[in-house]
Amino acid sequence: MLGRLRKYLEESRQEWRHVNWPTRNEAMRLTSIVIGISLGLGLFLGLFDFIFSYLLRKFV
């Protein structure tokens, strides 16, 4: 059991070395894109919900 855990941890460490980490600028740019898309989608869905609720109250 302990041998398998050690092997797993060693292999995981080797894989971490192969990871191509983004630069700080890339990470900031991609994070900004994700935040922008999330805010845009949130506003769109909020507006859709508001309009749909208004129409339901009007006709029901």
mmCIF file of the N, C-alpha and C atoms, coordinates in Angstrom:
data_MODEL
# 
_entry.id   MODEL 
# 
loop_
_atom_site.group_PDB 
_atom_site.id 
_atom_site.type_symbol 
_atom_site.label_atom_id 
_atom_site.label_alt_id 
_atom_site.label_comp_id 
_atom_site.label_asym_id 
_atom_site.label_entity_id 
_atom_site.label_seq_id 
_atom_site.pdbx_PDB_ins_code 
_atom_site.Cartn_x 
_atom_site.Cartn_y 
_atom_site.Cartn_z 
_atom_site.occupancy 
_atom_site.B_iso_or_equiv 
_atom_site.pdbx_formal_charge 
_atom_site.auth_seq_id 
_atom_site.auth_comp_id 
_atom_site.auth_asym_id 
_atom_site.auth_atom_id 
_atom_site.pdbx_PDB_model_num 
ATOM 1   N N  . MET A 1 1  ? 0.831   -1.197 0.000   1.00 0.00 ? 1  MET A N  1 
ATOM 2   C CA . MET A 1 1  ? 0.000   0.000  0.000   1.00 0.00 ? 1  MET A CA 1 
ATOM 3   C C  . MET A 1 1  ? 0.870   1.253  0.000   1.00 0.00 ? 1  MET A C  1 
ATOM 4   N N  . LEU A 1 2  ? 1.848   1.290  0.899   1.00 0.00 ? 2  LEU A N  1 
ATOM 5   C CA . LEU A 1 2  ? 2.726   2.450  0.997   1.00 0.00 ? 2  LEU A CA 1 
ATOM 6   C C  . LEU A 1 2  ? 3.583   2.598  -0.260  1.00 0.00 ? 2  LEU A C  1 
ATOM 7   N N  . GLY A 1 3  ? 3.971   1.457  -0.842  1.00 0.00 ? 3  GLY A N  1 
ATOM 8   C CA . GLY A 1 3  ? 4.772   1.484  -2.067  1.00 0.00 ? 3  GLY A CA 1 
ATOM 9   C C  . GLY A 1 3  ? 3.995   2.077  -3.232  1.00 0.00 ? 3  GLY A C  1 
ATOM 10  N N  . ARG A 1 4  ? 2.720   1.735  -3.324  1.00 0.00 ? 4  ARG A N  1 
ATOM 11  C CA . ARG A 1 4  ? 1.890   2.286  -4.407  1.00 0.00 ? 4  ARG A CA 1 
ATOM 12  C C  . ARG A 1 4  ? 1.690   3.779  -4.237  1.00 0.00 ? 4  ARG A C  1 
ATOM 13  N N  . LEU A 1 5  ? 1.519   4.222  -3.004  1.00 0.00 ? 5  LEU A N  1 
ATOM 14  C CA . LEU A 1 5  ? 1.359   5.647  -2.737  1.00 0.00 ? 5  LEU A CA 1 
ATOM 15  C C  . LEU A 1 5  ? 2.626   6.403  -3.114  1.00 0.00 ? 5  LEU A C  1 
ATOM 16  N N  . ARG A 1 6  ? 3.776   5.860  -2.742  1.00 0.00 ? 6  ARG A N  1 
ATOM 17  C CA . ARG A 1 6  ? 5.049   6.495  -3.074  1.00 0.00 ? 6  ARG A CA 1 
ATOM 18  C C  . ARG A 1 6  ? 5.227   6.575  -4.594  1.00 0.00 ? 6  ARG A C  1 
ATOM 19  N N  . LYS A 1 7  ? 4.909   5.492  -5.297  1.00 0.00 ? 7  LYS A N  1 
ATOM 20  C CA . LYS A 1 7  ? 5.027   5.478  -6.758  1.00 0.00 ? 7  LYS A CA 1 
ATOM 21  C C  . LYS A 1 7  ? 4.102   6.528  -7.375  1.00 0.00 ? 7  LYS A C  1 
ATOM 22  N N  . TYR A 1 8  ? 2.890   6.607  -6.875  1.00 0.00 ? 8  TYR A N  1 
ATOM 23  C CA . TYR A 1 8  ? 1.931   7.598  -7.375  1.00 0.00 ? 8  TYR A CA 1 
ATOM 24  C C  . TYR A 1 8  ? 2.458   9.016  -7.183  1.00 0.00 ? 8  TYR A C  1 
ATOM 25  N N  . LEU A 1 9  ? 2.982   9.301  -6.001  1.00 0.00 ? 9  LEU A N  1 
ATOM 26  C CA . LEU A 1 9  ? 3.494   10.641 -5.720  1.00 0.00 ? 9  LEU A CA 1 
ATOM 27  C C  . LEU A 1 9  ? 4.703   10.973 -6.590  1.00 0.00 ? 9  LEU A C  1 
ATOM 28  N N  . GLU A 1 10 ? 5.584   10.010 -6.812  1.00 0.00 ? 10 GLU A N  1 
ATOM 29  C CA . GLU A 1 10 ? 6.749   10.244 -7.672  1.00 0.00 ? 10 GLU A CA 1 
ATOM 30  C C  . GLU A 1 10 ? 6.320   10.512 -9.111  1.00 0.00 ? 10 GLU A C  1 
ATOM 31  N N  . GLU A 1 11 ? 5.373   9.722  -9.610  1.00 0.00 ? 11 GLU A N  1 
ATOM 32  C CA . GLU A 1 11 ? 4.890   9.925  -10.975 1.00 0.00 ? 11 GLU A CA 1 
ATOM 33  C C  . GLU A 1 11 ? 4.158   11.254 -11.104 1.00 0.00 ? 11 GLU A C  1 
ATOM 34  N N  . SER A 1 12 ? 3.415   11.628 -10.085 1.00 0.00 ? 12 SER A N  1 
ATOM 35  C CA . SER A 1 12 ? 2.718   12.919 -10.109 1.00 0.00 ? 12 SER A CA 1 
ATOM 36  C C  . SER A 1 12 ? 3.720   14.061 -10.163 1.00 0.00 ? 12 SER A C  1 
ATOM 37  N N  . ARG A 1 13 ? 4.795   13.949 -9.393  1.00 0.00 ? 13 ARG A N  1 
ATOM 38  C CA . ARG A 1 13 ? 5.827   14.983 -9.391  1.00 0.00 ? 13 ARG A CA 1 
ATOM 39  C C  . ARG A 1 13 ? 6.476   15.109 -10.769 1.00 0.00 ? 13 ARG A C  1 
ATOM 40  N N  . GLN A 1 14 ? 6.710   13.994 -11.425 1.00 0.00 ? 14 GLN A N  1 
ATOM 41  C CA . GLN A 1 14 ? 7.286   14.027 -12.770 1.00 0.00 ? 14 GLN A CA 1 
ATOM 42  C C  . GLN A 1 14 ? 6.333   14.706 -13.748 1.00 0.00 ? 14 GLN A C  1 
ATOM 43  N N  . GLU A 1 15 ? 5.056   14.431 -13.618 1.00 0.00 ? 15 GLU A N  1 
ATOM 44  C CA . GLU A 1 15 ? 4.081   15.057 -14.518 1.00 0.00 ? 15 GLU A CA 1 
ATOM 45  C C  . GLU A 1 15 ? 4.014   16.562 -14.294 1.00 0.00 ? 15 GLU A C  1 
ATOM 46  N N  . TRP A 1 16 ? 4.109   17.007 -13.048 1.00 0.00 ? 16 TRP A N  1 
ATOM 47  C CA . TRP A 1 16 ? 4.083   18.442 -12.751 1.00 0.00 ? 16 TRP A CA 1 
ATOM 48  C C  . TRP A 1 16 ? 5.224   19.161 -13.444 1.00 0.00 ? 16 TRP A C  1 
ATOM 49  N N  . ARG A 1 17 ? 6.345   18.481 -13.625 1.00 0.00 ? 17 ARG A N  1 
ATOM 50  C CA . ARG A 1 17 ? 7.491   19.095 -14.302 1.00 0.00 ? 17 ARG A CA 1 
ATOM 51  C C  . ARG A 1 17 ? 7.226   19.297 -15.786 1.00 0.00 ? 17 ARG A C  1 
ATOM 52  N N  . HIS A 1 18 ? 6.339   18.508 -16.361 1.00 0.00 ? 18 HIS A N  1 
ATOM 53  C CA . HIS A 1 18 ? 6.040   18.610 -17.789 1.00 0.00 ? 18 HIS A CA 1 
ATOM 54  C C  . HIS A 1 18 ? 4.972   19.650 -18.107 1.00 0.00 ? 18 HIS A C  1 
ATOM 55  N N  . VAL A 1 19 ? 4.327   20.158 -17.094 1.00 0.00 ? 19 VAL A N  1 
ATOM 56  C CA . VAL A 1 19 ? 3.254   21.132 -17.298 1.00 0.00 ? 19 VAL A CA 1 
ATOM 57  C C  . VAL A 1 19 ? 3.843   22.435 -17.824 1.00 0.00 ? 19 VAL A C  1 
ATOM 58  N N  . ASN A 1 20 ? 3.224   22.969 -18.858 1.00 0.00 ? 20 ASN A N  1 
ATOM 59  C CA . ASN A 1 20 ? 3.644   24.247 -19.432 1.00 0.00 ? 20 ASN A CA 1 
ATOM 60  C C  . ASN A 1 20 ? 2.785   25.339 -18.797 1.00 0.00 ? 20 ASN A C  1 
ATOM 61  N N  . TRP A 1 21 ? 3.296   25.952 -17.736 1.00 0.00 ? 21 TRP A N  1 
ATOM 62  C CA . TRP A 1 21 ? 2.545   26.949 -16.992 1.00 0.00 ? 21 TRP A CA 1 
ATOM 63  C C  . TRP A 1 21 ? 2.481   28.259 -17.769 1.00 0.00 ? 21 TRP A C  1 
ATOM 64  N N  . PRO A 1 22 ? 1.340   28.952 -17.724 1.00 0.00 ? 22 PRO A N  1 
ATOM 65  C CA . PRO A 1 22 ? 1.235   30.245 -18.424 1.00 0.00 ? 22 PRO A CA 1 
ATOM 66  C C  . PRO A 1 22 ? 2.052   31.316 -17.710 1.00 0.00 ? 22 PRO A C  1 
ATOM 67  N N  . THR A 1 23 ? 2.444   32.322 -18.490 1.00 0.00 ? 23 THR A N  1 
ATOM 68  C CA . THR A 1 23 ? 3.130   33.460 -17.885 1.00 0.00 ? 23 THR A CA 1 
ATOM 69  C C  . THR A 1 23 ? 2.104   34.278 -17.103 1.00 0.00 ? 23 THR A C  1 
ATOM 70  N N  . ARG A 1 24 ? 2.592   35.219 -16.327 1.00 0.00 ? 24 ARG A N  1 
ATOM 71  C CA . ARG A 1 24 ? 1.693   36.067 -15.543 1.00 0.00 ? 24 ARG A CA 1 
ATOM 72  C C  . ARG A 1 24 ? 0.758   36.845 -16.467 1.00 0.00 ? 24 ARG A C  1 
ATOM 73  N N  . ASN A 1 25 ? 1.285   37.373 -17.573 1.00 0.00 ? 25 ASN A N  1 
ATOM 74  C CA . ASN A 1 25 ? 0.451   38.141 -18.508 1.00 0.00 ? 25 ASN A CA 1 
ATOM 75  C C  . ASN A 1 25 ? -0.619  37.265 -19.150 1.00 0.00 ? 25 ASN A C  1 
ATOM 76  N N  . GLU A 1 26 ? -0.258  36.047 -19.533 1.00 0.00 ? 26 GLU A N  1 
ATOM 77  C CA . GLU A 1 26 ? -1.245  35.134 -20.111 1.00 0.00 ? 26 GLU A CA 1 
ATOM 78  C C  . GLU A 1 26 ? -2.339  34.803 -19.094 1.00 0.00 ? 26 GLU A C  1 
ATOM 79  N N  . ALA A 1 27 ? -1.934  34.532 -17.869 1.00 0.00 ? 27 ALA A N  1 
ATOM 80  C CA . ALA A 1 27 ? -2.908  34.196 -16.825 1.00 0.00 ? 27 ALA A CA 1 
ATOM 81  C C  . ALA A 1 27 ? -3.853  35.367 -16.561 1.00 0.00 ? 27 ALA A C  1 
ATOM 82  N N  . MET A 1 28 ? -3.306  36.579 -16.504 1.00 0.00 ? 28 MET A N  1 
ATOM 83  C CA . MET A 1 28 ? -4.142  37.760 -16.269 1.00 0.00 ? 28 MET A CA 1 
ATOM 84  C C  . MET A 1 28 ? -5.107  37.984 -17.434 1.00 0.00 ? 28 MET A C  1 
ATOM 85  N N  . ARG A 1 29 ? -4.616  37.820 -18.665 1.00 0.00 ? 29 ARG A N  1 
ATOM 86  C CA . ARG A 1 29 ? -5.463  38.022 -19.845 1.00 0.00 ? 29 ARG A CA 1 
ATOM 87  C C  . ARG A 1 29 ? -6.593  36.993 -19.877 1.00 0.00 ? 29 ARG A C  1 
ATOM 88  N N  . LEU A 1 30 ? -6.246  35.733 -19.671 1.00 0.00 ? 30 LEU A N  1 
ATOM 89  C CA . LEU A 1 30 ? -7.269  34.688 -19.708 1.00 0.00 ? 30 LEU A CA 1 
ATOM 90  C C  . LEU A 1 30 ? -8.260  34.823 -18.549 1.00 0.00 ? 30 LEU A C  1 
ATOM 91  N N  . THR A 1 31 ? -7.780  35.227 -17.388 1.00 0.00 ? 31 THR A N  1 
ATOM 92  C CA . THR A 1 31 ? -8.673  35.456 -16.249 1.00 0.00 ? 31 THR A CA 1 
ATOM 93  C C  . THR A 1 31 ? -9.639  36.595 -16.549 1.00 0.00 ? 31 THR A C  1 
ATOM 94  N N  . SER A 1 32 ? -9.139  37.651 -17.180 1.00 0.00 ? 32 SER A N  1 
ATOM 95  C CA . SER A 1 32 ? -10.003 38.779 -17.553 1.00 0.00 ? 32 SER A CA 1 
ATOM 96  C C  . SER A 1 32 ? -11.070 38.343 -18.546 1.00 0.00 ? 32 SER A C  1 
ATOM 97  N N  . ILE A 1 33 ? -10.693 37.490 -19.481 1.00 0.00 ? 33 ILE A N  1 
ATOM 98  C CA . ILE A 1 33 ? -11.660 36.994 -20.461 1.00 0.00 ? 33 ILE A CA 1 
ATOM 99  C C  . ILE A 1 33 ? -12.751 36.186 -19.760 1.00 0.00 ? 33 ILE A C  1 
ATOM 100 N N  . VAL A 1 34 ? -12.356 35.310 -18.853 1.00 0.00 ? 34 VAL A N  1 
ATOM 101 C CA . VAL A 1 34 ? -13.333 34.480 -18.130 1.00 0.00 ? 34 VAL A CA 1 
ATOM 102 C C  . VAL A 1 34 ? -14.272 35.349 -17.299 1.00 0.00 ? 34 VAL A C  1 
ATOM 103 N N  . ILE A 1 35 ? -13.718 36.342 -16.607 1.00 0.00 ? 35 ILE A N  1 
ATOM 104 C CA . ILE A 1 35 ? -14.553 37.239 -15.797 1.00 0.00 ? 35 ILE A CA 1 
ATOM 105 C C  . ILE A 1 35 ? -15.502 38.030 -16.688 1.00 0.00 ? 35 ILE A C  1 
ATOM 106 N N  . GLY A 1 36 ? -14.999 38.532 -17.822 1.00 0.00 ? 36 GLY A N  1 
ATOM 107 C CA . GLY A 1 36 ? -15.841 39.295 -18.745 1.00 0.00 ? 36 GLY A CA 1 
ATOM 108 C C  . GLY A 1 36 ? -16.983 38.464 -19.307 1.00 0.00 ? 36 GLY A C  1 
ATOM 109 N N  . ILE A 1 37 ? -16.670 37.248 -19.739 1.00 0.00 ? 37 ILE A N  1 
ATOM 110 C CA . ILE A 1 37 ? -17.715 36.370 -20.275 1.00 0.00 ? 37 ILE A CA 1 
ATOM 111 C C  . ILE A 1 37 ? -18.727 36.023 -19.180 1.00 0.00 ? 37 ILE A C  1 
ATOM 112 N N  . SER A 1 38 ? -18.249 35.761 -17.972 1.00 0.00 ? 38 SER A N  1 
ATOM 113 C CA . SER A 1 38 ? -19.153 35.426 -16.861 1.00 0.00 ? 38 SER A CA 1 
ATOM 114 C C  . SER A 1 38 ? -20.088 36.587 -16.543 1.00 0.00 ? 38 SER A C  1 
ATOM 115 N N  . LEU A 1 39 ? -19.540 37.800 -16.494 1.00 0.00 ? 39 LEU A N  1 
ATOM 116 C CA . LEU A 1 39 ? -20.382 38.971 -16.227 1.00 0.00 ? 39 LEU A CA 1 
ATOM 117 C C  . LEU A 1 39 ? -21.385 39.194 -17.355 1.00 0.00 ? 39 LEU A C  1 
ATOM 118 N N  . GLY A 1 40 ? -20.920 39.081 -18.595 1.00 0.00 ? 40 GLY A N  1 
ATOM 119 C CA . GLY A 1 40 ? -21.816 39.267 -19.734 1.00 0.00 ? 40 GLY A CA 1 
ATOM 120 C C  . GLY A 1 40 ? -22.943 38.248 -19.741 1.00 0.00 ? 40 GLY A C  1 
ATOM 121 N N  . LEU A 1 41 ? -22.601 36.997 -19.505 1.00 0.00 ? 41 LEU A N  1 
ATOM 122 C CA . LEU A 1 41 ? -23.618 35.948 -19.479 1.00 0.00 ? 41 LEU A CA 1 
ATOM 123 C C  . LEU A 1 41 ? -24.571 36.142 -18.305 1.00 0.00 ? 41 LEU A C  1 
ATOM 124 N N  . GLY A 1 42 ? -24.030 36.552 -17.158 1.00 0.00 ? 42 GLY A N  1 
ATOM 125 C CA . GLY A 1 42 ? -24.879 36.816 -15.995 1.00 0.00 ? 42 GLY A CA 1 
ATOM 126 C C  . GLY A 1 42 ? -25.866 37.938 -16.256 1.00 0.00 ? 42 GLY A C  1 
ATOM 127 N N  . LEU A 1 43 ? -25.387 39.015 -16.888 1.00 0.00 ? 43 LEU A N  1 
ATOM 128 C CA . LEU A 1 43 ? -26.286 40.130 -17.221 1.00 0.00 ? 43 LEU A CA 1 
ATOM 129 C C  . LEU A 1 43 ? -27.351 39.698 -18.227 1.00 0.00 ? 43 LEU A C  1 
ATOM 130 N N  . PHE A 1 44 ? -26.935 38.936 -19.229 1.00 0.00 ? 44 PHE A N  1 
ATOM 131 C CA . PHE A 1 44 ? -27.887 38.458 -20.233 1.00 0.00 ? 44 PHE A CA 1 
ATOM 132 C C  . PHE A 1 44 ? -28.962 37.588 -19.591 1.00 0.00 ? 44 PHE A C  1 
ATOM 133 N N  . LEU A 1 45 ? -28.549 36.634 -18.761 1.00 0.00 ? 45 LEU A N  1 
ATOM 134 C CA . LEU A 1 45 ? -29.526 35.746 -18.126 1.00 0.00 ? 45 LEU A CA 1 
ATOM 135 C C  . LEU A 1 45 ? -30.412 36.497 -17.138 1.00 0.00 ? 45 LEU A C  1 
ATOM 136 N N  . GLY A 1 46 ? -29.836 37.464 -16.430 1.00 0.00 ? 46 GLY A N  1 
ATOM 137 C CA . GLY A 1 46 ? -30.635 38.276 -15.514 1.00 0.00 ? 46 GLY A CA 1 
ATOM 138 C C  . GLY A 1 46 ? -31.683 39.084 -16.250 1.00 0.00 ? 46 GLY A C  1 
ATOM 139 N N  . LEU A 1 47 ? -31.291 39.679 -17.372 1.00 0.00 ? 47 LEU A N  1 
ATOM 140 C CA . LEU A 1 47 ? -32.232 40.453 -18.176 1.00 0.00 ? 47 LEU A CA 1 
ATOM 141 C C  . LEU A 1 47 ? -33.320 39.553 -18.747 1.00 0.00 ? 47 LEU A C  1 
ATOM 142 N N  . PHE A 1 48 ? -32.926 38.385 -19.256 1.00 0.00 ? 48 PHE A N  1 
ATOM 143 C CA . PHE A 1 48 ? -33.894 37.432 -19.782 1.00 0.00 ? 48 PHE A CA 1 
ATOM 144 C C  . PHE A 1 48 ? -34.878 37.011 -18.693 1.00 0.00 ? 48 PHE A C  1 
ATOM 145 N N  . ASP A 1 49 ? -34.381 36.731 -17.502 1.00 0.00 ? 49 ASP A N  1 
ATOM 146 C CA . ASP A 1 49 ? -35.235 36.330 -16.386 1.00 0.00 ? 49 ASP A CA 1 
ATOM 147 C C  . ASP A 1 49 ? -36.197 37.448 -16.006 1.00 0.00 ? 49 ASP A C  1 
ATOM 148 N N  . PHE A 1 50 ? -35.699 38.681 -15.971 1.00 0.00 ? 50 PHE A N  1 
ATOM 149 C CA . PHE A 1 50 ? -36.538 39.823 -15.631 1.00 0.00 ? 50 PHE A CA 1 
ATOM 150 C C  . PHE A 1 50 ? -37.665 39.983 -16.654 1.00 0.00 ? 50 PHE A C  1 
ATOM 151 N N  . ILE A 1 51 ? -37.328 39.927 -17.934 1.00 0.00 ? 51 ILE A N  1 
ATOM 152 C CA . ILE A 1 51 ? -38.338 40.087 -18.991 1.00 0.00 ? 51 ILE A CA 1 
ATOM 153 C C  . ILE A 1 51 ? -39.338 38.938 -18.951 1.00 0.00 ? 51 ILE A C  1 
ATOM 154 N N  . PHE A 1 52 ? -38.846 37.714 -18.803 1.00 0.00 ? 52 PHE A N  1 
ATOM 155 C CA . PHE A 1 52 ? -39.723 36.553 -18.775 1.00 0.00 ? 52 PHE A CA 1 
ATOM 156 C C  . PHE A 1 52 ? -40.667 36.617 -17.575 1.00 0.00 ? 52 PHE A C  1 
ATOM 157 N N  . SER A 1 53 ? -40.155 36.997 -16.415 1.00 0.00 ? 53 SER A N  1 
ATOM 158 C CA . SER A 1 53 ? -41.000 37.126 -15.219 1.00 0.00 ? 53 SER A CA 1 
ATOM 159 C C  . SER A 1 53 ? -42.048 38.214 -15.408 1.00 0.00 ? 53 SER A C  1 
ATOM 160 N N  . TYR A 1 54 ? -41.654 39.324 -15.999 1.00 0.00 ? 54 TYR A N  1 
ATOM 161 C CA . TYR A 1 54 ? -42.584 40.422 -16.257 1.00 0.00 ? 54 TYR A CA 1 
ATOM 162 C C  . TYR A 1 54 ? -43.707 39.954 -17.183 1.00 0.00 ? 54 TYR A C  1 
ATOM 163 N N  . LEU A 1 55 ? -43.352 39.252 -18.246 1.00 0.00 ? 55 LEU A N  1 
ATOM 164 C CA . LEU A 1 55 ? -44.367 38.772 -19.186 1.00 0.00 ? 55 LEU A CA 1 
ATOM 165 C C  . LEU A 1 55 ? -45.294 37.751 -18.532 1.00 0.00 ? 55 LEU A C  1 
ATOM 166 N N  . LEU A 1 56 ? -44.761 36.889 -17.693 1.00 0.00 ? 56 LEU A N  1 
ATOM 167 C CA . LEU A 1 56 ? -45.609 35.918 -17.006 1.00 0.00 ? 56 LEU A CA 1 
ATOM 168 C C  . LEU A 1 56 ? -46.592 36.607 -16.065 1.00 0.00 ? 56 LEU A C  1 
ATOM 169 N N  . ARG A 1 57 ? -46.130 37.618 -15.332 1.00 0.00 ? 57 ARG A N  1 
ATOM 170 C CA . ARG A 1 57 ? -47.033 38.355 -14.439 1.00 0.00 ? 57 ARG A CA 1 
ATOM 171 C C  . ARG A 1 57 ? -48.102 39.085 -15.243 1.00 0.00 ? 57 ARG A C  1 
ATOM 172 N N  . LYS A 1 58 ? -47.744 39.555 -16.416 1.00 0.00 ? 58 LYS A N  1 
ATOM 173 C CA . LYS A 1 58 ? -48.670 40.329 -17.234 1.00 0.00 ? 58 LYS A CA 1 
ATOM 174 C C  . LYS A 1 58 ? -49.795 39.451 -17.793 1.00 0.00 ? 58 LYS A C  1 
ATOM 175 N N  . PHE A 1 59 ? -49.453 38.221 -18.192 1.00 0.00 ? 59 PHE A N  1 
ATOM 176 C CA . PHE A 1 59 ? -50.425 37.373 -18.875 1.00 0.00 ? 59 PHE A CA 1 
ATOM 177 C C  . PHE A 1 59 ? -51.029 36.279 -17.998 1.00 0.00 ? 59 PHE A C  1 
ATOM 178 N N  . VAL A 1 60 ? -50.504 36.060 -16.832 1.00 0.00 ? 60 VAL A N  1 
ATOM 179 C CA . VAL A 1 60 ? -51.048 34.975 -15.997 1.00 0.00 ? 60 VAL A CA 1 
ATOM 180 C C  . VAL A 1 60 ? -51.763 35.552 -14.802 1.00 0.00 ? 60 VAL A C  1 
# 
